[in-house]
Amino acid sequence: MYVWEGEKVRLRAIVPDDWVRFHENDRDSEGARSSDAIYFPRSEAGTKAWAEQQSLIGADGDNVMLAIENFDGELVGSISAHSCDARNGTFKYGVAIFRPYWRNGYAADAVKILLRYYFNELRYVKATAHIYDFNEGSISLQEHLGFKREGTLRSMVFTNGQHHDEYIYGLLNSEFNKI
């Protein structure tokens, strides 16, 4: 078994050629809104430079952004671990699947791979995810994976003309190992 492989996807480093898929995905405003924010348009050269930079920097301590690819070798999204605090054993993560690949179980599989590595190899004890209240798919994903809603940050995000709450979900290593 390869630790970076699950039942449906594998995690790998971002490579320069990934720029095309990321650039195409930048045109999905609703997807961008759900996972982060809608940004100004980026040129092809800008996306190429970003992918090149990502391919060179790799991990920063335990903080990392990885590509998600299915077993057909198609880039289907990305996943990151950030705000890693090894002293306290906590980290945050985010996952984004490109719209054509939604509802295939790729996000859940990618998250399980990441959690397995951080919990079983790096000795982290808690993962958290911040989810916007309108992102029903991500809310469902967290709950499917066993995450518990631990709090609500009220009116934290302004998008599409209104303010939205941000939910905080958490999962302990001991809970993950029971899944």
VMD Tcl script that draws the C-alpha trace (Angstrom):
set ca {
  {0.00 0.00 0.00}
  {1.21 3.51 -0.90}
  {0.41 5.94 1.92}
  {-0.61 8.70 -0.50}
  {-3.17 6.52 -2.26}
  {-6.75 5.81 -1.24}
  {-9.59 3.89 -2.78}
  {-10.33 6.46 -5.51}
  {-7.51 9.02 -5.61}
  {-3.87 9.65 -4.90}
  {-2.24 12.78 -3.53}
  {0.86 14.11 -5.22}
  {2.94 17.24 -5.56}
  {1.65 19.97 -7.85}
  {3.63 20.00 -11.11}
  {4.04 22.85 -13.62}
  {1.77 21.18 -16.20}
  {-1.12 21.34 -13.72}
  {-1.52 25.03 -14.55}
  {-4.05 24.30 -17.32}
  {-6.57 22.56 -15.02}
  {-6.14 25.15 -12.28}
  {-6.61 27.93 -14.84}
  {-9.80 26.30 -16.16}
  {-11.04 25.93 -12.58}
  {-10.46 29.65 -11.94}
  {-13.45 30.28 -14.23}
  {-15.81 28.48 -11.79}
  {-16.93 31.44 -9.67}
  {-19.41 29.46 -7.57}
  {-16.77 26.83 -6.79}
  {-14.32 29.58 -5.83}
  {-16.91 31.25 -3.61}
  {-17.61 28.00 -1.78}
  {-14.01 27.10 -1.07}
  {-12.42 30.51 -0.52}
  {-13.30 33.68 -2.43}
  {-13.73 35.03 -5.93}
  {-10.52 36.75 -6.95}
  {-9.59 39.01 -9.85}
  {-8.90 37.16 -13.12}
  {-5.41 35.72 -13.46}
  {-3.55 35.52 -16.76}
  {-2.35 32.24 -18.20}
  {1.20 33.39 -17.48}
  {0.21 34.09 -13.88}
  {-1.30 30.64 -13.44}
  {1.76 29.04 -15.06}
  {4.02 30.95 -12.66}
  {1.86 29.93 -9.69}
  {1.99 26.22 -10.66}
  {5.74 26.45 -11.21}
  {6.19 28.06 -7.79}
  {3.99 25.44 -6.10}
  {6.01 22.65 -7.72}
  {9.22 24.11 -6.32}
  {8.24 25.03 -2.77}
  {6.72 21.74 -1.65}
  {5.98 21.54 2.06}
  {6.71 24.35 4.49}
  {7.22 22.42 7.69}
  {4.01 20.40 7.92}
  {2.02 22.94 5.85}
  {1.50 21.64 2.33}
  {-0.69 21.91 -0.74}
  {-1.10 18.77 -2.82}
  {-2.79 17.84 -6.07}
  {-5.55 15.24 -6.07}
  {-5.63 12.93 -9.08}
  {-7.90 10.01 -9.85}
  {-6.56 6.65 -10.96}
  {-6.97 7.68 -14.61}
  {-4.25 10.28 -13.93}
  {-6.65 13.23 -14.17}
  {-6.10 16.20 -11.87}
  {-9.42 16.52 -10.01}
  {-8.62 19.08 -7.30}
  {-6.30 20.03 -4.47}
  {-5.99 19.62 -0.73}
  {-3.95 21.53 1.81}
  {-2.90 21.27 5.42}
  {-2.19 24.63 7.02}
  {-1.90 26.35 10.38}
  {-0.02 23.25 11.52}
  {0.89 23.49 15.21}
  {3.11 20.50 16.03}
  {3.50 21.62 19.66}
  {-0.23 21.34 20.31}
  {-0.89 18.68 17.67}
  {-3.48 20.62 15.69}
  {-3.86 21.55 12.03}
  {-6.46 22.88 9.61}
  {-7.19 21.55 6.18}
  {-9.05 22.55 3.05}
  {-10.07 20.55 0.01}
  {-11.37 21.67 -3.38}
  {-12.59 19.36 -6.13}
  {-13.06 20.71 -9.66}
  {-16.78 20.86 -10.55}
  {-16.75 18.13 -13.25}
  {-15.57 15.68 -10.58}
  {-18.03 16.52 -7.80}
  {-20.03 13.72 -6.19}
  {-17.54 10.95 -7.01}
  {-16.20 10.48 -3.48}
  {-12.88 12.08 -4.38}
  {-12.96 14.70 -1.60}
  {-13.74 12.17 1.13}
  {-11.00 9.84 -0.06}
  {-8.44 12.67 -0.29}
  {-9.30 13.91 3.20}
  {-8.96 10.40 4.64}
  {-5.49 10.08 3.08}
  {-4.41 13.42 4.53}
  {-5.85 12.67 7.97}
  {-4.26 9.22 8.05}
  {-0.86 10.74 7.35}
  {-1.14 13.60 9.84}
  {-2.59 11.44 12.60}
  {-0.59 8.24 12.11}
  {2.75 9.57 10.83}
  {3.10 13.08 12.25}
  {1.34 12.48 15.60}
  {-1.23 15.26 15.24}
  {-4.27 14.80 17.45}
  {-6.84 17.19 15.95}
  {-7.89 18.45 12.54}
  {-10.21 21.38 11.98}
  {-12.02 22.71 8.93}
  {-13.75 26.07 8.48}
  {-16.84 25.82 6.29}
  {-19.13 28.58 5.03}
  {-22.77 28.13 6.03}
  {-23.95 28.06 2.39}
  {-21.56 25.27 1.37}
  {-23.90 22.34 1.93}
  {-21.61 19.89 0.13}
  {-18.70 20.61 2.47}
  {-20.95 20.51 5.53}
  {-22.18 17.09 4.43}
  {-18.60 15.94 3.79}
  {-17.41 16.94 7.27}
  {-20.31 15.19 8.94}
  {-19.88 12.10 6.75}
  {-16.23 11.91 7.85}
  {-17.18 12.14 11.53}
  {-16.24 15.76 12.13}
  {-18.26 17.53 14.84}
  {-19.47 21.10 14.51}
  {-17.65 22.87 17.34}
  {-18.67 26.43 16.76}
  {-20.03 29.19 14.58}
  {-18.30 32.42 13.70}
  {-21.15 34.77 12.88}
  {-21.11 37.02 9.78}
  {-17.52 36.16 8.89}
  {-17.78 36.04 5.12}
  {-19.27 38.57 2.71}
  {-20.08 37.16 -0.72}
  {-22.82 37.39 -3.28}
  {-24.23 40.50 -1.56}
  {-24.63 39.18 1.96}
  {-22.79 38.10 5.10}
  {-22.55 34.43 6.03}
  {-21.53 32.44 9.07}
  {-18.47 30.23 9.15}
  {-18.75 26.85 10.87}
  {-15.82 25.24 12.63}
  {-15.65 21.46 12.42}
  {-13.19 19.32 14.36}
  {-12.08 15.71 14.39}
  {-9.81 14.02 16.93}
  {-7.35 11.30 16.06}
  {-9.22 8.92 18.39}
  {-12.46 9.60 16.47}
  {-10.77 9.11 13.08}
  {-9.38 5.73 14.07}
  {-12.93 4.54 14.79}
  {-14.14 5.32 11.25}
}
mol new
graphics top color blue
foreach p $ca { graphics top sphere $p radius 0.5 }
foreach p [lrange $ca 0 end-1] q [lrange $ca 1 end] { graphics top cylinder $p $q radius 0.2 }
display resetview
